Amino acid sequence: MSLKQQRINETMRLVKIHSRHINCIRLHKSTNIAHQQKICEICMWLLANDMDFITEAEFIGGGRADILVLEEAIAIEVLDSELKKDRVIHLKDYPVPKLEVSVAQPWKGL
């Protein structure tokens, strides 16, 4: 088994089974269009750069990341108008490092 696949498997163990849709863009219905477009933009970049991801990744220990990059074991959280207090509560449950991305800023990659 390759090192890349081992890293993917290790990260997948952190996610609930029903949430393991690899390289499938799933959007939460409560988010706005700009938020959804930024998620799609990032996922298209990840695919173009041969990186596997899960969107709306629900962690076994709690929390849900907008995007979980499997081989990097990093959660990407797209932020728009969330209050700082709400962000801290939302992000504290993640078992992996987090990267916050604003909908207003261009995506430059990992």
PEKALIN-V584317 format. One record per pair of residues at least 4 apart in sequence whose C-alpha atoms are under 6 Angstrom apart, sorted by the first residue. I is the first residue (numbers start at 0). J is the second residue. If there is no record, write none. Layout:
i;j
I;J
I;J
This chain:
i;j
6;70
7;69
7;70
10;69
10;72
13;58
13;59
14;57
14;58
14;59
15;57
15;58
15;59
18;56
18;57
20;53
21;52
21;53
22;51
22;52
22;53
24;54
25;54
37;102
45;50
46;50
51;69
52;67
52;68
52;69
53;66
53;67
54;65
54;66
55;63
55;64
55;65
56;63
56;64
57;62
57;63
58;62
61;92
62;92
62;93
64;74
65;76
66;74
66;75
67;73
67;74
68;72
68;73
73;95
73;96
73;97
74;97
75;97
75;98
75;99
76;99
77;100
77;101
78;100
78;101
79;101
79;102
85;89
86;90
87;91
